[in-house]
Amino acid sequence: LQLLDDPHVRRRLGTRYRHVLLDEAQDLNRLQGRLVEALQAGGGEQSARIFIVGDHRQSIYGFRHADPAIFAGWETSIHQRGGIAATLAENFRSHPDLLQRVRGVFAQEALATDFRPADIKAGRQADDFNGRAGIQRGWRVLATREGQPLELRANSVEASEVQARHLASLVATSIASGRRAEDHAVLLRTRSRMRVYAQALERAGIPYDTDFPGGLYDAQECHDIEAVLRLCVNPHDRRALAIALGGPWGAADAQDRTVMVDSLERAPADGWNYAATHSPIGELVATLRPLLASEGVAPVIRRLLADERLTRRYGSLPLARRRLANLAHLAEEEMAAGIALDAPAFIARLAERRRLDVDGEEAAGASLGSRGVRLMTIHQSKGLEWPVVFLPDLERKFSSRDLTAKALARTSAHADADEKISDDDQGLVVACHPGDQDADDALGLKAGLIGDHLRQRIQAEEARLFYVACTRAREELHAFISDVELVGPLRDGSVRCPADWLVGAGHTWDDVVVALDEAVERISSAAQLNHPLPALKI
């Protein structure tokens, strides 16, 4: 931008580019917007023509300072300058019945001005969906244990686990009706509880595809393999010995720590000898050392993957398919590097990547044996679509993280407290906290007004995020809440969670009870499928 302040640079670039094509314009922040405007203005009469595509309803990157007002300003400017603005009103994704329900949510008074739902038209007829109906269902998931109602704390992990159990059963039913696993998506506000839903699908025998926080190099299975390699290099490495004995090559009972404790109480050499005698780790290391010396790390990882003790241990843990696929992915990554790393080099690389917080991607897609049910955040889902979409945890309250940050405000020496300051008014810029309670603020900045402004921004962004989530579904949209009382929007239009918008639109919730002490029925036995779910290939 400083370069473009130079009129010669601006003129040169402005005449160089005849056309600027800008997609997803609603996601630009103000600095990026100024860059585009400078390119357009730089060439004078020969300035570039700008072709802009965007949807203000889908501006969801406020954490990157994206501002939908920029796109709205360009739309207004185009009209004022005699340009052409075309409204693409048709939705060619969603079933018309489903789209009608979604429009109703965003037709509420507090949302209608921003979303203009009446402008959204169905681009396809119901007959185009091969007889499938457009369905929107709301589920209030209750829990029992030993036949007695179980009270779940709102927003708790256990409440999410109960929702995940019911969600998995709906996916199993849908697959039994003829859909593929990859026809379903579970969209979450954040990644914090993604593993809860992955574990529920895993228990039901349903393949899934996702990426978890932490990544490949911090996964438990990667640490298990690293510990074995460390022992191949130095059997007196006590930390590696502890990890290895706690993993697949320790005691047959995963809860038995006797050999680990007895080994670590001894001196390093004696501890290794004791562990090698009383557990499979000694035999394993002796077998792997020649292979490691002759062929490198990747063949060793593949040998470990074929070890029955590893598959038996991981098979008893949640996300078993993911763990095994991660190790296969790790071996493939080493093979793709084109060099046969020895153990010290491999260990050093892991340590350096963890130190720099540069992590590898966990196994996904075909590595898991099937594309499977897609688990992702709403942000990641933008631009994608599925026949069936699940939106769990809709009773979780919005985060107020931004209400403790410093806020910038501009004031003018001649402006009253309630007077709007124009962008051209070069007044004083003040930084303050929304929590500052100074009723006699000489500059006329009231902490409550700043706090309200930030809350409105957060809620507006959350509304757009919810719109994106609802419009990913082609045929079915399922919303989930726990056993909570919802009041809907307040008088000022504010809400505490996404479910309040559904309540405000008159949507109802079907109560369903999950018995936590009953075994989960796996899909392979629960449904007679023409195409059984593929097994993981290693």
Backbone torsions as a table, in degrees:
resi	resn	phi	psi	omega
1	LEU	NA	-36.7	177.1
2	GLN	-64.9	-38.0	176.0
3	LEU	-62.0	-39.6	-178.4
4	LEU	-74.4	-8.8	171.9
5	ASP	-71.2	-20.7	176.8
6	ASP	-77.3	119.4	-176.1
7	PRO	-60.3	-31.5	-179.7
8	HIS	-69.2	-43.5	178.1
9	VAL	-64.8	-43.7	-178.5
10	ARG	-62.4	-41.6	-179.2
11	ARG	-66.7	-41.9	-178.1
12	ARG	-63.1	-46.5	-179.7
13	LEU	-71.4	-35.9	-178.8
14	GLY	-64.8	-32.5	178.6
15	THR	-89.1	-16.6	-178.8
16	ARG	-73.5	-40.4	-176.1
17	TYR	-101.9	117.3	-178.9
18	ARG	-84.5	-28.3	-177.7
19	HIS	-137.9	136.3	174.2
20	VAL	-119.5	115.6	179.6
21	LEU	-102.3	120.9	-172.1
22	LEU	-125.6	111.2	179.2
23	ASP	-100.1	159.0	180.0
24	GLU	52.4	44.4	-174.1
25	ALA	-66.1	-20.0	-179.9
26	GLN	-69.0	-12.0	-176.4
27	ASP	-97.6	6.6	-179.6
28	LEU	-79.0	145.5	170.5
29	ASN	-94.6	179.1	-171.3
30	ARG	-67.9	-35.4	178.5
31	LEU	-65.4	-42.5	178.2
32	GLN	-65.6	-37.7	177.5
33	GLY	-63.3	-40.9	178.3
34	ARG	-64.3	-35.2	179.0
35	LEU	-62.3	-45.9	179.1
36	VAL	-64.0	-42.7	-179.2
37	GLU	-64.5	-37.4	178.8
38	ALA	-66.6	-38.9	177.1
39	LEU	-62.6	-40.1	-178.6
40	GLN	-69.4	-40.0	-174.2
41	ALA	-80.8	-17.3	-170.9
42	GLY	-66.0	-28.4	-173.3
43	GLY	-92.7	5.9	-179.4
44	GLY	63.4	-129.0	-179.1
45	GLU	-67.2	-21.9	180.0
46	GLN	-98.4	23.0	-178.1
47	SER	-62.8	154.5	-179.1
48	ALA	-65.7	148.9	171.6
49	ARG	-85.7	137.6	-178.0
50	ILE	-108.8	128.1	175.9
51	PHE	-112.9	113.8	-171.0
52	ILE	-117.4	133.0	175.2
53	VAL	-125.3	132.5	179.0
54	GLY	-172.5	168.2	177.8
55	ASP	-138.9	109.2	-176.5
56	HIS	-60.9	-23.2	180.0
57	ARG	-68.0	-19.8	-175.1
58	GLN	-110.2	25.0	175.4
59	SER	-82.6	102.8	-170.3
60	ILE	-127.4	16.5	-176.9
61	TYR	-114.3	48.5	178.2
62	GLY	-60.8	-29.0	178.8
63	PHE	-67.3	-15.6	172.8
64	ARG	-102.6	16.4	178.1
65	HIS	68.5	20.5	174.1
66	ALA	-64.2	142.8	-175.4
67	ASP	-136.5	111.2	-179.6
68	PRO	-63.8	-16.6	178.6
69	ALA	-64.2	-26.9	177.8
70	ILE	-63.7	-47.8	-179.7
71	PHE	-63.7	-41.5	178.7
72	ALA	-62.9	-37.6	178.4
73	GLY	-65.6	-39.6	177.5
74	TRP	-65.2	-39.4	179.0
75	GLU	-60.2	-44.7	178.4
76	THR	-64.2	-42.9	-178.4
77	SER	-63.3	-39.0	179.7
78	ILE	-61.6	-42.9	178.6
79	HIS	-63.5	-44.0	-176.5
80	GLN	-66.2	-30.6	-176.7
81	ARG	-95.1	10.3	176.7
82	GLY	80.5	15.1	178.3
83	GLY	-77.9	-179.6	-177.6
84	ILE	-109.2	126.6	176.0
85	ALA	-122.2	117.4	-178.8
86	ALA	-108.4	130.6	178.8
87	THR	-94.2	120.9	176.8
88	LEU	-94.8	93.5	-169.3
89	ALA	-90.7	-17.9	-172.6
90	GLU	-80.9	134.8	171.6
91	ASN	-101.9	111.0	-177.6
92	PHE	-95.5	7.4	-176.5
93	ARG	-95.2	-51.8	-165.6
94	SER	-94.0	148.5	173.2
95	HIS	-57.8	138.6	-176.8
96	PRO	-59.0	-34.3	178.4
97	ASP	-67.5	-40.9	177.3
98	LEU	-66.7	-42.0	179.8
99	LEU	-61.9	-36.2	178.0
100	GLN	-62.1	-40.4	178.3
101	ARG	-66.6	-40.2	179.5
102	VAL	-66.6	-41.5	177.6
103	ARG	-58.8	-38.2	179.8
104	GLY	-61.8	-35.4	178.7
105	VAL	-63.5	-42.5	-173.8
106	PHE	-94.0	8.4	173.7
107	ALA	-91.1	-2.0	177.4
108	GLN	-62.1	151.2	-171.8
109	GLU	-53.0	-41.6	-176.4
110	ALA	-71.6	-16.6	-175.5
111	LEU	-113.1	-22.5	-169.7
112	ALA	-61.8	-37.3	-177.3
113	THR	-63.2	-43.0	-178.2
114	ASP	-76.2	-36.7	-171.4
115	PHE	-95.5	-21.9	179.8
116	ARG	44.7	58.7	-172.9
117	PRO	-63.5	-24.8	-179.7
118	ALA	-64.6	-20.6	-179.5
119	ASP	-79.0	-12.4	-175.7
120	ILE	-89.4	118.8	-177.1
121	LYS	-114.0	149.8	175.4
122	ALA	-76.1	125.2	-179.6
123	GLY	-90.6	-6.6	-179.6
124	ARG	-131.3	155.0	178.0
125	GLN	-91.4	158.6	179.9
126	ALA	-59.2	-31.9	-179.1
127	ASP	-67.0	-17.1	-179.0
128	ASP	-75.5	-5.9	-173.3
129	PHE	-105.3	25.7	171.9
130	ASN	52.8	41.0	175.3
131	GLY	83.4	-4.1	179.4
132	ARG	-84.2	139.8	-178.0
133	ALA	-86.1	159.7	172.6
134	GLY	-90.2	113.7	-170.1
135	ILE	-119.9	134.7	168.6
136	GLN	-126.5	119.7	-178.6
137	ARG	-123.9	140.7	173.7
138	GLY	-112.9	130.7	-176.8
139	TRP	-118.5	124.8	168.9
140	ARG	-101.4	111.7	-170.7
141	VAL	-97.4	118.4	178.7
142	LEU	-104.1	166.2	-177.0
143	ALA	-135.5	147.7	172.0
144	THR	-132.3	157.2	172.4
145	ARG	-141.5	126.6	-175.7
146	GLU	55.4	37.0	176.1
147	GLY	79.9	-2.1	-177.8
148	GLN	-106.3	139.5	178.2
149	PRO	-58.3	140.1	-178.2
150	LEU	-112.8	124.6	179.1
151	GLU	-85.8	121.3	-178.6
152	LEU	-105.4	134.8	178.2
153	ARG	-70.1	134.7	-179.2
154	ALA	-59.0	140.8	177.3
155	ASN	67.9	11.6	-178.5
156	SER	-83.0	160.9	176.7
157	VAL	-63.7	-37.2	179.9
158	GLU	-63.2	-36.5	177.0
159	ALA	-63.2	-39.1	177.1
160	SER	-67.2	-36.9	179.1
161	GLU	-62.9	-38.1	178.5
162	VAL	-66.8	-44.2	176.7
163	GLN	-60.8	-39.5	-179.0
164	ALA	-63.5	-36.4	178.4
165	ARG	-61.7	-46.9	-179.2
166	HIS	-68.3	-39.3	178.5
167	LEU	-58.3	-45.5	-179.8
168	ALA	-61.8	-36.8	179.3
169	SER	-68.3	-34.5	176.8
170	LEU	-67.3	-39.3	177.6
171	VAL	-63.8	-43.1	179.6
172	ALA	-60.1	-42.8	178.4
173	THR	-63.9	-40.9	-179.7
174	SER	-64.9	-41.8	177.8
175	ILE	-63.9	-38.8	178.6
176	ALA	-64.2	-26.0	179.7
177	SER	-80.9	-4.7	176.0
178	GLY	120.3	-5.9	177.9
179	ARG	-78.6	158.2	174.1
180	ARG	-89.5	158.6	178.6
181	ALA	-59.5	-38.3	-177.0
182	GLU	-74.4	0.4	174.1
183	ASP	-81.8	0.4	-174.7
184	HIS	-120.2	146.2	175.7
185	ALA	-136.8	140.8	173.4
186	VAL	-111.7	115.9	-175.9
187	LEU	-108.7	125.7	-175.7
188	LEU	-118.2	150.8	179.3
189	ARG	-66.9	-40.5	177.2
190	THR	-134.7	172.7	-178.4
191	ARG	-89.1	-1.1	-169.7
192	SER	-61.2	-31.0	-177.7
193	ARG	-115.2	21.0	-178.7
194	MET	-61.8	-37.3	-179.3
195	ARG	-65.0	-31.0	178.8
196	VAL	-59.5	-44.2	-178.1
197	TYR	-76.6	-33.7	176.2
198	ALA	-64.0	-41.0	-179.9
199	GLN	-65.6	-37.7	179.2
200	ALA	-65.3	-41.1	176.9
201	LEU	-66.5	-39.3	180.0
202	GLU	-62.4	-44.0	-179.7
203	ARG	-62.5	-31.6	-179.9
204	ALA	-86.0	2.3	178.8
205	GLY	75.3	24.0	-177.2
206	ILE	-103.5	124.5	179.3
207	PRO	-69.2	150.8	-179.3
208	TYR	-142.1	166.3	-179.1
209	ASP	-140.6	122.6	-178.6
210	THR	-162.9	175.2	170.5
211	ASP	-129.7	129.4	-174.5
212	PHE	-95.0	158.3	171.3
213	PRO	-61.1	146.2	177.2
214	GLY	104.1	-43.9	176.1
215	GLY	83.7	-176.0	-171.3
216	LEU	-67.1	-47.2	-170.5
217	TYR	-72.7	-14.5	175.6
218	ASP	-102.6	4.8	178.3
219	ALA	-71.6	149.9	-177.7
220	GLN	-56.9	-41.7	-176.3
221	GLU	-65.5	-32.2	177.5
222	CYS	-67.8	-39.3	177.3
223	HIS	-66.6	-36.1	178.1
224	ASP	-62.4	-45.7	-179.8
225	ILE	-66.4	-42.1	179.5
226	GLU	-60.4	-39.4	-179.8
227	ALA	-61.8	-41.5	178.6
228	VAL	-64.2	-43.6	179.0
229	LEU	-63.2	-39.7	178.0
230	ARG	-62.2	-39.5	179.3
231	LEU	-69.4	-30.2	174.9
232	CYS	-64.1	-33.3	179.8
233	VAL	-82.7	-44.8	-176.0
234	ASN	-144.8	97.4	-178.2
235	PRO	-66.2	-8.2	179.4
236	HIS	-94.3	8.0	177.3
237	ASP	-73.4	104.8	-171.0
238	ARG	-71.5	-35.5	178.7
239	ARG	-65.9	-43.5	178.4
240	ALA	-63.8	-37.8	179.4
241	LEU	-64.2	-41.4	179.6
242	ALA	-62.5	-43.4	-179.4
243	ILE	-66.2	-43.7	-178.2
244	ALA	-64.0	-41.8	-179.6
245	LEU	-71.0	-22.2	175.9
246	GLY	-86.3	-5.8	-177.3
247	GLY	-103.4	-152.4	-174.5
248	PRO	-63.5	-21.2	-174.5
249	TRP	-106.1	22.1	172.8
250	GLY	-95.3	-141.1	179.4
251	ALA	-70.1	153.4	178.8
252	ALA	-61.2	-36.2	175.4
253	ASP	-86.1	117.5	-175.9
254	ALA	-62.0	-22.1	-179.3
255	GLN	-89.4	-5.3	-177.7
256	ASP	-85.5	112.3	-178.7
257	ARG	-108.8	15.7	-174.5
258	THR	-62.9	-49.1	-178.8
259	VAL	-64.1	-39.5	179.3
260	MET	-62.1	-48.0	-178.3
261	VAL	-64.0	-46.3	-178.4
262	ASP	-64.0	-35.1	-180.0
263	SER	-70.3	-42.5	-175.1
264	LEU	-77.1	-16.7	176.0
265	GLU	-76.9	-15.2	-178.8
266	ARG	-92.7	168.5	172.6
267	ALA	-63.4	156.0	-173.5
268	PRO	-50.4	-48.8	-177.6
269	ALA	-66.0	-45.6	179.4
270	ASP	-66.4	-36.5	179.9
271	GLY	-63.3	-41.9	178.1
272	TRP	-65.1	-44.2	-179.9
273	ASN	-60.4	-40.4	179.2
274	TYR	-65.4	-46.1	-179.3
275	ALA	-63.9	-40.7	-179.0
276	ALA	-65.2	-29.3	-179.1
277	THR	-82.3	-35.1	-171.8
278	HIS	-104.7	8.1	177.9
279	SER	-150.3	166.9	-179.4
280	PRO	-72.4	-5.4	-171.6
281	ILE	-65.5	-34.2	-179.6
282	GLY	-64.5	-47.5	179.1
283	GLU	-63.8	-39.3	-178.7
284	LEU	-63.1	-47.9	-178.9
285	VAL	-63.1	-41.1	179.3
286	ALA	-63.1	-33.6	179.3
287	THR	-73.6	-37.0	-172.9
288	LEU	-81.8	-27.0	-174.9
289	ARG	-56.3	-48.8	179.2
290	PRO	-62.9	-39.6	179.3
291	LEU	-64.7	-41.2	179.3
292	LEU	-63.6	-40.8	-178.4
293	ALA	-69.0	-32.8	-174.2
294	SER	-93.3	-32.0	-172.3
295	GLU	-124.3	-14.6	177.4
296	GLY	98.5	-170.2	-169.6
297	VAL	-73.8	-44.6	-173.0
298	ALA	-56.3	-47.2	177.8
299	PRO	-62.3	-31.9	178.0
300	VAL	-65.8	-42.9	178.7
301	ILE	-61.6	-41.4	179.1
302	ARG	-65.6	-37.3	177.0
303	ARG	-63.4	-41.4	179.3
304	LEU	-65.9	-35.4	178.6
305	LEU	-62.9	-29.4	179.9
306	ALA	-84.8	-3.6	-178.3
307	ASP	-74.6	124.9	-177.0
308	GLU	-61.3	-33.0	-179.0
309	ARG	-65.2	-37.7	178.6
310	LEU	-66.7	-49.2	-177.6
311	THR	-65.7	-34.7	178.6
312	ARG	-67.4	-43.2	-179.5
313	ARG	-67.2	-48.3	-178.1
314	TYR	-69.1	-29.4	178.3
315	GLY	-65.1	-21.0	179.4
316	SER	-91.1	-3.4	-177.9
317	LEU	-104.2	158.1	173.1
318	PRO	-61.0	151.9	176.5
319	LEU	61.1	38.5	-177.1
320	ALA	-59.5	-44.6	-178.8
321	ARG	-60.8	-41.0	179.0
322	ARG	-62.9	-42.3	-177.6
323	ARG	-63.0	-46.7	-178.9
324	LEU	-66.9	-41.0	179.5
325	ALA	-65.6	-33.6	177.8
326	ASN	-62.3	-41.7	179.9
327	LEU	-68.5	-38.9	175.3
328	ALA	-62.7	-38.9	178.1
329	HIS	-64.9	-39.0	179.1
330	LEU	-64.0	-42.2	178.1
331	ALA	-64.7	-41.3	178.7
332	GLU	-63.3	-38.1	179.1
333	GLU	-62.1	-40.6	179.5
334	GLU	-68.8	-39.6	178.4
335	MET	-65.1	-38.1	-178.1
336	ALA	-69.0	-19.9	-179.5
337	ALA	-67.6	-20.8	174.9
338	GLY	84.8	2.2	178.0
339	ILE	-134.1	149.8	178.7
340	ALA	-91.1	95.6	-179.4
341	LEU	-70.3	138.9	170.6
342	ASP	-83.1	171.1	-174.2
343	ALA	-60.9	-46.7	-179.9
344	PRO	-59.0	-39.7	-179.8
345	ALA	-67.4	-40.7	179.0
346	PHE	-64.5	-44.4	179.7
347	ILE	-64.0	-41.2	179.0
348	ALA	-64.2	-37.9	179.5
349	ARG	-67.1	-41.6	176.6
350	LEU	-59.2	-46.2	-178.5
351	ALA	-62.3	-41.2	-178.9
352	GLU	-67.5	-40.9	179.6
353	ARG	-66.7	-38.2	176.8
354	ARG	-66.4	-39.4	180.0
355	ARG	-63.3	-39.5	-179.1
356	LEU	-85.6	-0.2	-178.5
357	ASP	58.7	36.2	175.0
358	VAL	-106.9	104.2	-172.0
359	ASP	-111.3	155.3	179.1
360	GLY	-83.3	160.6	177.9
361	GLU	-80.7	138.0	175.8
362	GLU	-72.7	163.4	-179.1
363	ALA	-60.6	145.0	-178.8
364	ALA	-151.5	167.6	172.3
365	GLY	59.1	-127.7	-174.6
366	ALA	-61.4	-25.5	178.8
367	SER	-62.0	-22.7	-179.2
368	LEU	-94.4	4.0	178.3
369	GLY	94.9	-15.3	178.6
370	SER	-166.1	154.6	172.0
371	ARG	-59.7	-43.0	172.9
372	GLY	71.8	-179.6	175.3
373	VAL	-64.7	131.7	-177.0
374	ARG	-89.0	122.3	175.6
375	LEU	-107.0	121.4	-179.0
376	MET	-160.2	169.2	174.8
377	THR	-80.0	162.1	178.5
378	ILE	-62.7	-38.1	178.2
379	HIS	-58.2	-42.0	-179.4
380	GLN	-68.6	-24.0	-174.1
381	SER	-81.2	-10.0	-175.0
382	LYS	-57.5	130.0	-179.0
383	GLY	88.8	-5.0	-178.4
384	LEU	-107.9	171.7	179.7
385	GLU	-157.1	154.4	178.2
386	TRP	-145.5	154.7	175.1
387	PRO	-60.4	-38.7	-176.6
388	VAL	-128.0	129.6	-179.9
389	VAL	-126.2	135.6	177.7
390	PHE	-113.4	132.5	178.7
391	LEU	-120.6	91.1	-178.8
392	PRO	-88.1	171.6	173.6
393	ASP	59.8	35.6	-176.8
394	LEU	-76.0	-6.1	176.7
395	GLU	-89.0	-4.8	-180.0
396	ARG	-69.1	130.4	-175.0
397	LYS	-70.3	152.2	177.4
398	PHE	-64.4	148.7	177.3
399	SER	-76.5	138.6	175.8
400	SER	-107.1	30.6	-174.3
401	ARG	-58.0	-33.8	-175.5
402	ASP	-77.1	-9.6	-176.0
403	LEU	-78.5	-8.1	177.6
404	THR	-104.1	-3.7	-179.4
405	ALA	-81.4	161.6	176.5
406	LYS	-69.7	142.3	177.4
407	ALA	-113.3	140.9	176.7
408	LEU	-99.7	134.9	176.5
409	ALA	-141.9	148.2	179.5
410	ARG	-109.8	135.9	177.2
411	THR	-125.2	161.9	-179.2
412	SER	-124.9	146.4	-178.5
413	ALA	-64.4	-23.9	-177.0
414	HIS	-112.6	13.9	-178.8
415	ALA	-101.2	140.6	175.1
416	ASP	-77.6	167.5	-175.1
417	ALA	-61.2	-36.2	-176.7
418	ASP	-96.8	3.7	-177.9
419	GLU	-83.0	136.7	179.5
420	LYS	-74.0	133.2	179.6
421	ILE	-90.7	127.2	179.4
422	SER	-78.1	158.2	179.9
423	ASP	-65.1	-23.1	-178.6
424	ASP	-84.0	-10.6	-178.2
425	ASP	-80.1	109.2	-177.2
426	GLN	-85.5	75.5	179.8
427	GLY	-93.2	-162.2	-177.3
428	LEU	-88.5	132.2	177.4
429	VAL	-95.2	126.6	-173.3
430	VAL	-122.0	137.5	174.9
431	ALA	-105.7	130.2	179.2
432	CYS	-151.2	171.0	177.0
433	HIS	-100.3	142.0	177.0
434	PRO	-59.0	-23.2	-178.7
435	GLY	-83.6	-6.5	179.7
436	ASP	-65.9	123.0	-176.5
437	GLN	-111.1	80.2	178.5
438	ASP	-119.5	97.4	-174.7
439	ALA	-67.5	-21.4	-177.6
440	ASP	-105.7	35.9	-179.7
441	ASP	-57.5	118.3	-175.4
442	ALA	-65.2	-24.3	-178.7
443	LEU	-89.4	-2.3	177.8
444	GLY	77.8	15.6	178.4
445	LEU	-94.9	116.1	-178.3
446	LYS	-102.4	131.3	-176.1
447	ALA	-57.9	-38.7	-179.4
448	GLY	-62.7	-39.6	179.8
449	LEU	-66.2	-40.5	178.9
450	ILE	-65.3	-43.5	178.5
451	GLY	-60.8	-43.2	178.2
452	ASP	-62.6	-39.6	179.7
453	HIS	-62.2	-43.1	180.0
454	LEU	-67.1	-39.1	177.5
455	ARG	-62.2	-40.8	178.8
456	GLN	-64.2	-39.5	178.4
457	ARG	-64.6	-43.6	179.8
458	ILE	-62.2	-46.1	-177.6
459	GLN	-67.2	-37.4	178.2
460	ALA	-63.1	-40.2	178.2
461	GLU	-67.0	-41.3	178.8
462	GLU	-64.6	-35.3	177.8
463	ALA	-64.8	-41.8	178.0
464	ARG	-66.6	-36.7	178.0
465	LEU	-64.9	-40.2	178.8
466	PHE	-67.1	-35.9	176.6
467	TYR	-61.9	-44.9	178.0
468	VAL	-59.4	-44.1	-179.1
469	ALA	-62.2	-44.8	-176.9
470	CYS	-67.1	-30.3	-175.4
471	THR	-93.5	12.9	172.8
472	ARG	-84.2	-15.9	-173.4
473	ALA	-87.8	136.7	174.8
474	ARG	-88.8	-41.6	-172.1
475	GLU	-127.9	-39.0	-176.7
476	GLU	-131.8	138.0	176.9
477	LEU	-131.3	120.2	-177.8
478	HIS	-115.8	124.5	179.2
479	ALA	-108.6	143.4	-175.7
480	PHE	-128.3	139.4	169.1
481	ILE	-138.3	163.7	173.1
482	SER	-89.2	-172.1	-178.2
483	ASP	-78.9	80.0	-179.4
484	VAL	-128.9	157.0	176.0
485	GLU	-92.1	125.0	180.0
486	LEU	-111.8	136.7	-177.1
487	VAL	-105.9	-10.4	-177.5
488	GLY	79.5	-172.5	-179.0
489	PRO	-63.9	144.8	175.3
490	LEU	-79.6	179.9	-176.2
491	ARG	-59.6	-34.8	-179.3
492	ASP	-84.4	5.2	178.9
493	GLY	88.0	-3.6	-178.2
494	SER	-76.7	151.3	179.1
495	VAL	-133.1	163.3	179.6
496	ARG	-99.9	-22.1	-175.2
497	CYS	-157.7	164.6	-179.5
498	PRO	-59.8	-33.1	-178.2
499	ALA	-61.4	-27.8	178.4
500	ASP	-61.2	-34.1	177.5
501	TRP	-65.5	-38.4	178.0
502	LEU	-66.1	-39.7	177.0
503	VAL	-63.2	-42.6	179.8
504	GLY	-62.2	-27.9	179.3
505	ALA	-87.7	3.1	177.5
506	GLY	85.3	12.0	178.9
507	HIS	-72.2	145.2	179.9
508	THR	-109.9	165.1	-176.8
509	TRP	-119.3	132.4	174.2
510	ASP	-89.6	123.7	179.2
511	ASP	-77.6	133.7	176.7
512	VAL	-136.5	139.5	-174.9
513	VAL	-108.9	130.5	177.2
514	VAL	-109.5	121.0	176.9
515	ALA	-87.1	108.3	-172.9
516	LEU	-70.8	-20.0	-178.9
517	ASP	-92.7	5.0	175.6
518	GLU	-94.8	144.8	-179.3
519	ALA	-68.1	146.8	177.3
520	VAL	-81.1	127.9	-179.9
521	GLU	-83.5	126.0	-178.7
522	ARG	-78.9	147.6	-172.5
523	ILE	-63.9	-30.0	-178.1
524	SER	-63.4	-28.6	178.0
525	SER	-103.8	-21.4	-177.0
526	ALA	-80.4	-26.2	-175.9
527	ALA	-133.8	139.4	176.5
528	GLN	-88.9	97.7	-175.5
529	LEU	-94.7	140.7	173.8
530	ASN	-69.0	-30.3	-179.1
531	HIS	-125.5	96.1	-178.7
532	PRO	-61.1	153.6	-179.1
533	LEU	-64.1	135.8	-176.4
534	PRO	-68.5	146.7	176.4
535	ALA	-83.1	154.1	177.9
536	LEU	-70.2	131.2	178.0
537	LYS	-102.5	129.1	-178.9
538	ILE	-119.7	NA	NA
